[in-house]
Amino acid sequence: MLFNSHTFLLAFLPAMLLLYVFADHRWGRRQGILVLVLGSLFFYGWWRAPNVLLILFSIVFNFFLGRRLAGPAPWAGARLLMAFPPPRIQNPCRREPPGKEHDLPSRLSAQKGFAIY
């Protein structure tokens, strides 16, 4: 099922909207969000079922990592994750002239009214 398919637009989307509104008004916001999460897992499972396991693993991992980071004293592993962010991916369509790839100060100082001291 794709976002622009007739199945999604005419069946899945209206059903999820109705289920969400019903659950939100009947039982509260948390149950409405639960309906959306379960509908989301169903949507991705419709296309490829193994993706649901990957999404569930990602949800659980991010939940516990977020709880640890929000706690009073993050453990050393969290500090390590924050100290070494993932590398920046360069846009393959944009090429700098040779020797100018990492010459940010000269590019910035060439702009009007900006100097680096």
N, C-alpha and C positions, 0 to 999 in steps of 0.2 A: 504494500500500500504506500503510495506516495502522497505528499501534501497536495498535489494538484490533480489527484485521481478522483473519479466520480465516487468511488467507495468512501474515500476520506471526506470529501465535501458534502455528500448527500446523506451519508449514514453515520460515520464515526464521529465527525465534528458535532453535528446536532445532538447526537446521543450523549456525548461527553459533556456538552454544555448543559443539557437538561439534568444529567446525573449530578454534575457539580452544583448547580443551583439548588436542586432538591436536597442534597446532602448538607450543603452550607446552611440552608434555612432550617432544615429539620433537626440536624444534630450539631451544627457548629462549624466553625472555620477549619479546625483540625481535620475533621472527617471530610470536608470538602477538598482539602489539599490531598488527603489520602486517596480520594477518588481520582484526582488528577494524576497522582503518581502511579497508581495502578493502571489507569488508562494509558499513560505514557509507556509503561512497560509492555502493555498489550500491543500498542502501536509498533514499537520497535521489535517485539517478538513476532509480529505478523510478517515482517520482512525477512527476518533471520533470527531464529530462536536462540542460537548461542550468544547473540549480542546481549540478551537479557542478563546472562551470567556476568558478562563484562561490566554492564551498567550497574548491577547490584554490587559487585566488588568495588567499583569506583565510588558508589554512594556510601558504602560502609567505611571504606578507607578514608574518604574525605570527612565523614562525620566524626570519626575518632581523632583524626589529625586536627580538625577544627576545635574539638573539645580540649585536646591537649594544649593547643596554642592559646586558647582562651582562658586556660587555668591560671592559677596564681604564679606558678614558676614552671615555664616550659622545660621539658627535658632537653638534654644536650643535642639529641637528634633533630629537634625542631629548630634549634639555633643553627645547626649545621645546614639544614634545608634553606633557612632564610639567608645564610651567609653566602651560599653558592647557588644563585638562581640559574635557571636554564640558560644556555647561550642564546644570544640574539641571532635570529635568522634573517639574513639579508635578503632583500628583494632581488630575485634573479634577473628581473627585467631592467633594473637600474644599475648601471656600471659607472664607477668613478674612474677618472683618468689614472694611469699607473702612478703610484707614489702618493696619491691623495686619499686613499681609502680611510686612513685613520687620522687625517690632518684636520680635525674638527676646529681647533683654535684658530687656524688661519682662515678657514671658511667663515667662522663667526665674526672674526675681526674685520673681514672684508665687507661686512654689511655696514650700512651707514649708522653712525652713532653708537657703535658697540666696540668696546675694546677689552682685551683680556690683559690683566696686570699680573 
